[in-house]
Amino acid sequence: MEISIKPIVTEKASKLTEKLNRYTFMVSPEANKYQIKSLVESLYGVKVTRVNTINVRSKNKSRWTKSGLLRGKTAAWKKAIVDLADGQNIDFYSNI
């Protein structure tokens, strides 16, 4: 099973990072906390102390077009909030 992980860089996530040294990631829905912890530690070379996961449910969307009302859904996904050890940090912008 291949687990994908992508950092979330929003204002709310940045505030968590600055105040509490927590980083937010979008992960595969089938990933568990142990897999997320080992993946973050191997990718970024940091020590993870805690992982919290949140299942973000899908939302109904609709819009009016020339052909009428179009309805659909956004995809459901999983969010992981990773707490790092003191003195550790992740630089997302190092490879830009």
Secondary structure, DSSP 8 states (H G I E B T S, - for coil): ----EEE---HHHHHHHHHH-EEEEEE-TT--HHHHHHHHHHHH---EEEEEEEEE---EEEEEETTEEEEEE---EEEEEEEE-TT----TTTT-
